[in-house]
Amino acid sequence: MTIRLPDFKGGSRAYEPRQEPLALNPGAPFASRTVLSAAHVVADPFADTTPDSPAAVDWDATLAFRRHLWSHGLGVAEAMDTAQRGMGLDWAGAAELIRRSAAEAKSVGGLIACGVGTDQLTGPATLDEVRAAYEEQLALVEESGAQAILMASRALAAAAKGPEDYLEVYGHLLRQAAEPVILHWLGPMFDPALEGYWGSSDLDTATDTFLEVIAAHPDKVDGIKVSLLEAQREIDIRRRLPQGVRCYTGDDFNYPELIAGDEQGFSHALLGIFDPLGPLAAEAVRVLDTGNVAGFRELLDPTVELSRHLFQAPTRFYKTGVVFLAWLAGHQSHFTMVGGLQSARSLPHFARAYELADGLGLFPDPKLAQERMKNLLALYGVAQ
């Protein structure tokens, strides 16, 4: 039952896959944490497209994956960067995704929050144009019945001359939001165009501006999502939040400790890594709901090595590993991505991702995962 996997030195090694997956079944709703998985989209492999074409999405498979997440009690963070927002999925495609997913969430009673950005702007924009783009997307999300996640804007990063512009734009949006939103601070490791967000490349200065926005409108901010991959910075920020404003960790390197929390508080979660980890993450949170922090960490800590592997630099290509694992797990019939991004990681990277995910028992059918891995290896010319 062994399989030969390429290493990072030009050679190969024998690996013996596990034979049984973890037994991870749907359970009770979460009691102590709100947990959202930023879900990927499934490309249509039969569409005649190019990397520059509008995205061709397999809607049936995309919505089926969301039902899978909801069935385990997870919420869905829709049309985020995991869905290749701004990396193949344009605003027209994201808008359709939001409409379809929000309707599906209503039909199954699933929790959903959707990304609001400015990606309909394709060139240099003024602050007025940035505001108008945000408003258009916010209106669509609110009309769909989903919660809004105000995402970081490349256009705002390019147009803003300093912190005051961020304060003005976000203040304007928060004043008109119908319901409390989640504010998302995405670091430049995820998107280099967001360098200097909140008006400064100094993170301490940027943090002060970010918190000033929240302090001015605490009734309009449900929570914040921090994706800076710095655990202590997230802890420091969440301790400075106004009462009632939640922190949703977006730290795919340090999520177990941040969700577990400390004597002064904890983070909820909105994570891309909970796309492949969905059932296991759900089981861990249910253990945490009983007050068993050690049991929670025992389940979730071993997943960090896989997450750090998928999110290694260049971090923005973590989506390739997420979709690769969804294919191996049987959630889609192919390994094709919007914009051709299945080519964004190397064969040794895929091999290590397979080995780590298999070791965790993430594949519902380990034999299927092994056969699909062998097919990929054969495509690359690796003999077994």
Phi, psi and omega in degrees: 000008181285159177225140180267124182247139177291146175259190182265013182241013180088001178251200178214166181217157178274137177228135179254107182294154175288157185259339183233136176281169170293145176275099184237104184248154176304148181219202183292156175301153179291146182250326189254342183222147167264125187232121179243134174259124173283111192264147179275164173258151178259121180287156173272110186286347183262358179285141179273086185235170172232168178301339180266355182280158170303149183297139172252114187251137171275097187293322181298313181291324179297314180288328177298322179293323177294322176297324176301314180295314180298325183297336179265005176094357180283148167275165179246126169265107190263149175058040175263191182291336176299329178279015180065032175298123182078003177225049180123328178261112181274180184296321179300316178292320179295321179298317178295320178299316179297313181300312184292316183291321179296320177295320179294320179300319178298321185290334182248358182073031183269149177282133179215141172225143189233146182286135176243120182222207181224027189284002169285346175277119185252001178215190178304141184223153174276167177298325177297320179291325176296314178300316182295322178294314176303315183298319179300315182287323178298319179298318181295316180296316179295322177295331180286344182090004180269160172285147181266139171245110179282106183276160173294145186245123174299321182294321178292320178301324181281327186271330186292138179262349180178182183304326183299328179291322176295317179300319182290312184294311182292323176299317178300315182291319181293324179297328183262354179296133182289326182226160179302140185248170170257127175268133185244119174255105180259124183283163183293344175294334176272329181207103183302336180290352181262012176303134178080019182297152187068015170094006181200144173277350174278116188293330177295316178294316179298321179299319179299319179293316178304313181289331177294321176301314183292317182298330180282341184218053186296333180285347181254003181242108175293318182187179178235149172245121183250119180238071180243354179059034175230103186300314184294324178296318178299316179299315180299319180294314184294332177287345180258002182286146174299153179302134179094347177266124186267157173252125174254112181294137171242020185269100183280005176257332191227023188298324182300314182291327181286322177288319178299318176080191181218192184293346181255359178147184183208171176252143164282195185217140169217096195228138172291327182292342177281003168290300177285335183268005190319297182298320179292318177298319179298317179298318180296318181293325177294325174295318178297325179302333179278356183091005183270082181294320180297319179294322176300311181294325180298325178281318191267329182303319181294347180278347186295325180299318177297315181298316179296328177293311182296325186262014179295158181298143353289116190302328184298344180269013177301335182301328180298315178294324179298314180291322177303314180291327176296323176294312180299327182280355178087012179279347175210157189272000188207164174246075177232141183235154172305133178074009179070023185285001173297345179269005189279351177234160185273165177298315176302325177297314178298318182298317180291322177299317177300313183298315181292316180294320177297318179298331178278351182078028185282343185270119179301329178232092183301328180293319176298315179299319180295317180296319179291323176296319177297322178297318178295317179299318179298321179300326180272000176087020179269115181281148178253000000 
